[in-house]
């Protein structure tokens, strides 16, 4: 997550207009959820392909590239209400996953 913050800070000079390839709020929720789950499982060796690790795999899964993700994240971070809603929904999704795992016996 630290590298995302650094990139976002570096991109702050950009305009706050919506990028042409803006990722929808719902898709951003799914991507961020996947990234958070992957980061939480960082103690495991998650190399799938020879050189594909972590975020690259998620970007491929969602058919986006890193630039599109970072531009969309920057746009939403400049719109606090939308950004808050995205992360609130991700938090709910994580909590729902935790609750469902607790119910497995």
Secondary structure as the mmCIF struct_conf table of DSSP 4:
data_model
#
loop_
_struct_conf.conf_type_id
_struct_conf.id
_struct_conf.beg_label_comp_id
_struct_conf.beg_label_asym_id
_struct_conf.beg_label_seq_id
_struct_conf.end_label_comp_id
_struct_conf.end_label_asym_id
_struct_conf.end_label_seq_id
HELX_RH_AL_P HELX_RH_AL_P1 UNK A 2 UNK A 10
HELX_RH_3T_P HELX_RH_3T_P1 UNK A 11 UNK A 13
BEND BEND1 UNK A 14 UNK A 14
BEND BEND2 UNK A 17 UNK A 17
HELX_LH_PP_P HELX_LH_PP_P1 UNK A 18 UNK A 19
TURN_TY1_P TURN_TY1_P1 UNK A 20 UNK A 21
HELX_LH_PP_P HELX_LH_PP_P2 UNK A 22 UNK A 24
HELX_RH_AL_P HELX_RH_AL_P2 UNK A 25 UNK A 40
TURN_TY1_P TURN_TY1_P2 UNK A 41 UNK A 43
BEND BEND3 UNK A 44 UNK A 44
BEND BEND4 UNK A 49 UNK A 51
TURN_TY1_P TURN_TY1_P3 UNK A 54 UNK A 54
HELX_RH_AL_P HELX_RH_AL_P3 UNK A 55 UNK A 61
TURN_TY1_P TURN_TY1_P4 UNK A 62 UNK A 63
HELX_RH_AL_P HELX_RH_AL_P4 UNK A 66 UNK A 77
TURN_TY1_P TURN_TY1_P5 UNK A 78 UNK A 78
BEND BEND5 UNK A 79 UNK A 79
HELX_RH_AL_P HELX_RH_AL_P5 UNK A 80 UNK A 102
TURN_TY1_P TURN_TY1_P6 UNK A 103 UNK A 103
#
